Amino acid sequence: MSKKSMAFFQGRYLPLDEANVSIATHALNYGTGCFEGLRAYYNADERRGYVFRMADHYERLLDSCRILRISIPHTVQDLCDITLEVMRQNHFHEDAYIRPLAFKAEPVIKVTLEDIEDAFGLFALPFGEYLPLKGIRVVTSAWRRIDDNAIPARAKVTGSYINTALAVSDAHAAGFDDCIFLNPDGHVSEGSAANLFMVRGDELITPPITDNLLEGITRHSLMVLARDRDIKVVERHIDRSELYVADEVFLAGTGVQVVPIVEIDGRRVGEGQEGVMTQSLKAAYLMATHGRDDRHVDWVTAVEPA
Ligand SMILES: Cc1ncc(COP(=O)(O)O)c(C=O)c1O
């Protein structure tokens, strides 16, 4: 990460290396923060970046804040304005990732959510592929996905990513690229940091949002793009063994984008390479994110030079 990156912290635009906190910060000790991850895609033809579904990410951030009893002095519109200003000050000529973070900031030793001062910061950095877009090998994790009655999965809570990190590290140690989480009830929930889709016949199937998943913005975008193409989209529980007999399986998220899964638990998925529906939805998604889909221009916001 470039030390020269510009960030926003506690009401000011400043260099990222000056946006620091104390080791006594509540969120650092107890994981009491929530965040978002947005992408800005650089459109080389137009020589400008497009932030994808910016307001939707901030609606979700404010929902996460509500669940964690965090209050920040910014509306969705303020957060969009701050994002565009940070993007402008960074002058990116490549794809970028934007990380807003709201957290319990006071240096207090007390495990609770109320009566603790909150803070908000945002930084952005150049960002390429998070996982190989050509396809990945995954394993079903022995760790279960956090349950809504333990740590709400629909909130993007900093502390809950311990669940992710444990599972991903074990998957890497076993020689896999990533993992799939099952719910406490044994149904498929999602990938480590992305939602999951399966293709069986001509149906696109994904678990319902009540299956302990993050209510993914990419997930929603792909469902819309699939319906635009008259593909039948079904939300229902998925058994682990169904993934073994699926025609195609892929992950979808802001970070991963659309990544085909070519092997699960040592079993080849379909033909062992990116499937036709995955390929077509990935192409549709990348068109939309770059501001090249006329039906969904409202999903992107251009970063206009200052
Ligand atoms: C746990 C988890 N699930 C799903 C997703 C996908 O959500 P979105 O498409 O909104 O980025 C993410 C974030 O990228 C995530 O961290």
The ligand as an SDF file (V2000), in Angstrom:
LIG
                    3D

 16 16  0  0  0  0  0  0  0  0999 V2000
  -18.3470  -12.7260    3.7680 C   0  0  0  0  0  0  0  0  0  0  0  0
  -18.6410  -12.0790    2.4610 C   0  0  0  0  0  0  0  0  0  0  0  0
  -19.6330  -12.5870    1.6980 N   0  0  0  0  0  0  0  0  0  0  0  0
  -19.9540  -12.0340    0.5160 C   0  0  0  0  0  0  0  0  0  0  0  0
  -19.2690  -10.9500    0.0190 C   0  0  0  0  0  0  0  0  0  0  0  0
  -19.6920  -10.3590   -1.2900 C   0  0  0  0  0  0  0  0  0  0  0  0
  -20.3830   -9.1610   -1.0680 O   0  0  0  0  0  0  0  0  0  0  0  0
  -20.3530   -7.9790   -2.1400 P   0  0  0  0  0  0  0  0  0  0  0  0
  -20.7490   -8.5750   -3.4210 O   0  0  0  0  0  0  0  0  0  0  0  0
  -21.3390   -7.0060   -1.6350 O   0  0  0  0  0  0  0  0  0  0  0  0
  -18.9730   -7.4720   -2.1530 O   0  0  0  0  0  0  0  0  0  0  0  0
  -18.2340  -10.3870    0.7820 C   0  0  0  0  0  0  0  0  0  0  0  0
  -17.4880   -9.2020    0.3610 C   0  0  0  0  0  0  0  0  0  0  0  0
  -16.9950   -8.9970   -0.6760 O   0  0  0  0  0  0  0  0  0  0  0  0
  -17.9060  -10.9770    2.0230 C   0  0  0  0  0  0  0  0  0  0  0  0
  -16.9120  -10.4870    2.7720 O   0  0  0  0  0  0  0  0  0  0  0  0
  1  2  1  0
  2  3  1  0
  2 15  2  0
  3  4  2  0
  4  5  1  0
  5  6  1  0
  5 12  2  0
  6  7  1  0
  7  8  1  0
  8  9  2  0
  8 10  1  0
  8 11  1  0
 12 13  1  0
 12 15  1  0
 13 14  2  0
 15 16  1  0
M  END
$$$$
